[in-house]
Amino acid sequence: MFLTIGTTGTPERPATDLGHLLHKHPGKAQAFSTSYGTAHVFYPEADARRCTAALLLEVDAVALVRRGRDKGRGGAPDAALAQYVNDRPYAASSLLAVALSSVFSTAMRGVCKARPELPGRPLPLRVEIPALPARGGTGLVRRLFEPLGWRVTAEPVPLDAEFPEWGDSRYVGLVLVSESLTLAEALRQLYVLLPVLDDAKHYWVTADEVDKLLRAGEGWLPGHPEQNVITSRYLARRWSLTRQARERLELVRLAETDDSEVEEIDNAVAEEAEAEEKPAPLAVRRRDAVLTALAESAAARVLDLGCGQGQLVQALLKDPRYTEIVGVDVSMRALAIASRRLGLERMGERQAARVTLLQGSLTYTDKRLKGYDAAVLSEVIEHLDLPRLPALEYAVFGAARPRTVLVTTPNAEYNVRWETLPAGHLRHGDHRFEWTREEFRGWADQVAARHGYTVEFRPVGPDDPEVGPPTQLALFTLGTRKEAAA
């Protein structure tokens, strides 16, 4: 298997910076042992104007078969000849993807200690793969790479050049060109899409492959138009894993959606024409209402479920009564922004010990979330499809079981007061539903009854006599009020 990654440069930014990014010296040829053979890295050309790094993977076909048989995947002891004579040593596949992640692991993470300014800089990149299995043809190759900003040249490889009437094989010669991607982004995309095009993996796919997919797909997979094909093929068409990946990707997409529309609507509360003093935006009122309810609950250890970019976590950190604060979100990007907002890297040891940011899906039980005094779900439930709400309900109220749970959600009846919101529209394009006060109370009462909580309801924002407040808040307390007070 063979792959090259090339770039061009200028005297100010020489192309040989590629060596710094890949952590492989252009003046050396290096070899790395893998489970299935040897990976070689060398540079066919390396100067200030042009630099190309090549990855050559020599696969030991016998070791590949024996390894599979030793793990119970090789079939009968007298394995068929096809297991030894096939395209695995020559055509790009999951073997090459694993070699990429192993040999260029630091580059894939976007780390360069010697030149920290380099990883975030887009490069003029050219990737060439002479033999790439493409089950789906050149059309699928284009549908996978072009939405990511690549210019694609995919030439079908004929079955036999001397007999063109035999037609084309399932292989293509691929050239990818981009000037808008960083090297780390390019490597992560190749890591995912090479086995997707091959539609096969050389190892047994387990649940941890979902985490690998989401890490490598961060920033590009949630919005990819071929996301369903990518998740299904990458996870070897295992439906349970594919469904889990798609649910988590949907939550990531929702978390990363531009909230400008929401902010515009929230801030509209402050635009009452007759008011002399401009009131606080709804987002601020909502956060204040949550903080007030938490203070009344006497909670010290708090979960912010669906913490997003960490606004509530930041507010909680300012109050010394909260000794442990945990923010949970499905989006690694949102958690990275929250970390920067909080200044975790610069925070003192004692303050940093109070806060933890965790990646996780709220529709799955998580033992890390048990034993806390309170949990907050602020503007979270409306982003889930209604059939997924019971899973969130059990994960929070049935499994984690904090003493207090706070849930806020829009009041659909108040939407008629938004002059900028067309009739019949939800406040945000990613909301799956918005409940009336009666619907929200019905759901909350049932949740409380099923899990041993009591619940009270509070308005957030101006409480209109006809349509109620813009946001509704439910305060769940474990046990009866008398037991909770005791």
N, C-alpha and C positions, 0 to 999 in steps of 0.2 A: 504494500500500500504506500502511496506517495502523495504528499501534499506540500505545496509551497505557499508562503505568505510573503508578499513583497510590498515595498513602499518606496517612495521617492522623497528627495529632500533638497535642501538648499544649503549654502555655506553657513547660514545662521542656524538652521535646524537640519543637521545632517541626517541622511537616511539611516545611518548606522545607530541612531537612537533606538532602532528596533531591537538591537542586541540588549540594551538596557531593559527594555520592556519585557523581553522574553527571558531575561536572566541567563542567556546563553551567548558566550563570547563569539563574535564573528570570525575570529582568527583560529578557532578550534573546531574540530569534529568530535562530537561527544556521543557516547552510547549509553543507553539505559535499559536495564533488564525489566521485562514485564512478565506477567503470568503466562503469556503465550508466545514469547519471542523477545526480540531486541528492537528498541527504538533508537534510530540514529538521527542526530540533529547536526546539520552542517549548512554552510552558506555558499551557494554557487557564485554569488556576487555580493560585495560589501564595500561600498565607498560612500562618499558624502552625497552623491547624486542618486544612486540606486542601491538598495539592499534587499536581498531575498533570503529568507530562511526556509530550509527544506526539512520535512519530517518524513523519514523512511521507516516503515514498520515491517520488519522481517518476522513473519508469523511461522511458528513451528506447528504445522498442521497436525502432526502426530500428537504433540503435547496438548493441542486444543481438544482433540477427540478424547484422549485419555482422561483429561481433567473433567470433561463432561460426564464420562462413564463412571469415574470415581465418585461423582456426586449424585449418581443415580439418574442421569439424564441421557445416557448414551445408548440405551436399548440393550439388545442382546450382546453377549460377549463377542460373537463373530460379526462385528459391525460391518455395515455395507461399505463397499469401496468408495461410494459417494461421500462418505464421511471424511475420507482422507484426500480425495481428489475433488476439489471444488474451488469456488472463487475467493474463499476467505483470505488467502495470502496476498491477493492482488487488488481487490475492489474495496473502496472505502466503506466502512461499516461501523458498527458499535465498537469493534476492536480498535479502529483508528480514533474514535471519539474518546474511548477510555485512555488511550495513549496521549491524546491531546491534554486531557485533564490531569494526567499524571506528570508528564514532562513539562507542561506549561502551567502548572497549578497556580503559581504566584501571579503570573500574567493574567490568568482568568479572573483572579480576585481583584485585579486592578491595583496591585501593590508594586512600588518601586522605591525602595528606601534610598538608593543612591541618587535618583532623580525624581523626587516626589511630584514634580509638576507634570511629568510626562503622561501618566496613566489617564488623566482626564482630558487629554488633548486629542481631538479627532485626527485621524491620519488618512492620507491617500493610500488605500489598501487594495491589493490585488491578490486574490486567492485562486489557486489553480489545483484541480483534482482531475487527473487524467482518466480515471475509471471509477465512476460512481454509480452504484445500483440505484435505479429510479423506478420503483413500482408505482406507476402513475404517469410516467413519461415526462417529457420536457415541460408540459403544461403544469404539472404539479410542482416541478422545480421552480418555475417562475412564480407560482402562487405562494410558495413558501418564502422565497427570498426577496422578491421585489417589494412587498409591503414593508420590509425592514430597511429599505434604502439602497439595496444592491442593484447594480446594473448586471443583468444575467446573460451570459452566453452559454447555452447548453446544446451541444452537438451530439446527436445520437451516434452510438458506435455500431456499425453494421455487424451482423453475425459473421460474415466472411466477405472481405473486400473483393475477393475474386468472384464471388457469386452474389452480386447485389440483389438479384431476384429473391434471395432468401429473406430480405428485409433487415430491419434493425433489431439489435439485441435490447435488453432492458437496461443497458448501461449508457451513460452519457459522459462526455468530457465537459467539465464544468469550469467556467471562469467567472469569478465574482469581482466586481469593482465597486468601490465606495470611497467617498471623501468625507462622509458625515459621521462615521462610526469610530469609536475608540477601539483599540486592539482587544481589550477585555470583552467588550460587547460582541465583537466579531467571533472570538473564540467560544464564548458561551452559546452563541447561535449555532455555530458549527457542531458543538458538542451535542446539542439537542437534535438538530435537523439531519445529521448524517444517518443515524439509525432510523429516523423517521422515514427517510427516503428508501432505505433498504427494507424497511418494514420487518425487521428481525433483530433479535439480540442474541449475543453469544452466551448469555448467562441468565439465570432464573431471576425474574423480576419480582421483587418483594415490596413491602409497604414503604421502605425507605426511599424507593425510587421516586415517590411523589415529592418528597422533600428535595431530592436532587433536581427534579424537573422545575420546581418552583424557584429554587435558588438560581439555576442557570437561566430561567425564563424571566427573571425579575426585570421589569422595565419594558419588556416587549411582548411577552406571551399573553398577558391578560387581554390586550386589545387586538391580537392577531386574528385576521378574518378566517384563517384555517386552524383555529385553536382546537376544534373538535378532532380534526384529523391528527394533529400533532400529539395531543394527549392520548388518544386511542392507540396510535402506533408506538409512541415512546414507551407506553406501559404495557406493550405486548398484548393489546386488546383485552386486558383483564378488566372486566366491567366495574368491579367494586373499586379498584384503584382509580380507574378513569373517572368515575363519578365523584370520588373524593377530590381528585385534582381539579375538576371543573368547578365544584362548589367553592373550593378555596380560591381559585382564580377569579371567580365572580366576586367574592368578597374583596379580593385585592383590587379589582377594577373599580368597585364601588368606593373603596377607601381612597383611591388615587384620582377619582373624578374631581374635576375643578369645582370647588364649592362656591364659586363666585355668584351663581344664581341663588344659592341658599343665603349667602351673606346679604345680597341685595334685598331679598324678601325679609330677612331678619331685621335689617337696618331700616326697613320701611316703617316699622313700628314707631321709630323716633321722629317720623315726619308728620306729626299732627299739626295741621295748619294753624290752629288757634293757640297752640301752646307757646308760652313765652320762653320756657326753658326746655331745651331738647332732652328728652328722656334717654336712658341707656338703651342700646340695641338689645334686641330680644336674646341674642346669643349670650350677652352679659347677664341679663336677668335670669336666664335659664341656669347659668353656672352659679349665680348667687343663690338661687332657690335650692339647688343641689347642695351647696355648701351649708346652707342653713339647716336643711334636713339632716345632713350628716352630723352637724354639731349637736343637734337635739338627740341623736341616737347614741351619743357618747362613744362612737366608734373610734378605735385607734389604728386598726389595721384595715386598709381599704383597697378594694379592687376597682379599677376603672376599666370596664369591659368594653372594648371598641374604643380605645383611648385615642385613636387617630394620631394627630401631631402633638399631643401632650398638653393641651391648654389646661385641662382640669388637673392633671398631675402637677403641673407647674403651680397652680393655685393652692393645691393641698400641701405642697412642700413649704409654703410660706407659713403654715400654721403648725407650731410644734406639737400640738396635741396628736397629730397623726404620726405614729412611730414607724409605720411600714405602709408604703404605697406601691401598688403593683399595677402597671399599665399593660393591658393585653390587646394586641391587634393582629389581624391576619396578614397585614401588609408590612413586609420588611422595610419598604421605602418609607412608610409612615413612621415606623419605629426609629429609623435613622434620623428623620427630621425631628422627631420628638427628642432624641438624644442630643441633637445639636441645640434645640430650643432650651433644653434644661441645662446644657453645659456640663454633661456628665464627666467629660474628660478633664475639665478644670475644677470640678467640684471637690470640696474637702472630703476627707475619708469618712467623717462622722455623718455628714449630710448625704453622701453617696450611699451609705449603708441603709438609708431610709427608703430608697427607691429602686425598683426593678422593672425592667421592660421585657416582656415576654411575647414571643410570636406564637399564636395559636388561634384555632377556629372556635367560635362560641357555640357551634352546633355539635361539638363533640365533648364528652366528659374529659376532664383534665384534673388529675389528682393534685397538681400544683396549686389549684385554686381553692382547695378545701381549708376550712379553719379560720376564715377571715370574718371580721366583725360586720363589714358592709360591702356591698357591690353596687356599682352604678352602671346603668345602661342608658346613656343619654343620647337620644336620637339615633338609636341603633336598630330597633325591631322593624321599623318601616322599610329598611333596606333589604330585608329577607323576604323571599317568597313565602306566602302563607303556609304552604305545606311543611316548611322548615321550622316554623315557630315551635311546634311541640318538641323538637330536638333541642332547641335553645332553652326552652322552658325546663326540660329535665336536667340539662347540663348545669344550669344555674340554680334552680330551686330544688331539684331533686338530688343532685350529686354534690355540688359545691356547698349549698345550704348556708350561706352567710346569715347572720342574725337579722340584718337589714338589707333590703334591696330597693334601690331607687330606679324607676323607669320613667323617662320622659319621651313624648312622641307628639307630633303635630295634631292639632284639633282640626279635622276636616271642615267642620262647620264654620270656622273662622275664615276660611279661604275667600269667602265672598267679600271680606273687608280689604283684601289686597287688590288695589287698583291695577297693579302691573301683572296680575295673574289671570289669564283667560279662563272663562267659565269652563268647568269640567276638567281642568288640568290640575295635576299634583304640584306641590311646591318645588319639587326637584325631579329631574328626569330619571333618577335612579331609585326613587321611592317606588316600592312595589304596592303599597297601599297607604291610605291615610284614614284613620278611624274618626268617627264621630265620638262625642263624649259617651253616649250610650254603648257603642261598640267597645270602646276601650274599657269601660267599667265592667261590661259583661265578661270580657277576656280576663281582666285582672281578678275579678271575683272568683272565677273558675280556677285560675292558677292558685290563688290563696287557699281555696277549699281543698284542692288536690294535694297540696304540699304542707299544710299545717301553718299557714301564715294568716295574719289579719292584714287588711289593706285600707288605707285612706287616700283620698284624692285631693290634690291642691292645684289651683290655677297658677300659671306662670305667664306674666304679662298682663295687660289690661283685660279685666274680666267683663266682656261685653254682655249687657243684660239679655240680648237676644241670641247670640251665637257662642257665648262663652269666651275663654281665653285663647290666645294663639297656640299655646303649648299646654298640654295636660301632664301632670305628674302623679304617679302612683307610688305611695310609700308602703312597702311590704315589711311587716315585722313578724319574725318567727314566733309562733305561739300566740296566746291571747295577749291583749294589752296589759292585763294584770300580771301575767307571767313575765312579759318583757320588762315591765317596770321593776319587778322584783330582781 
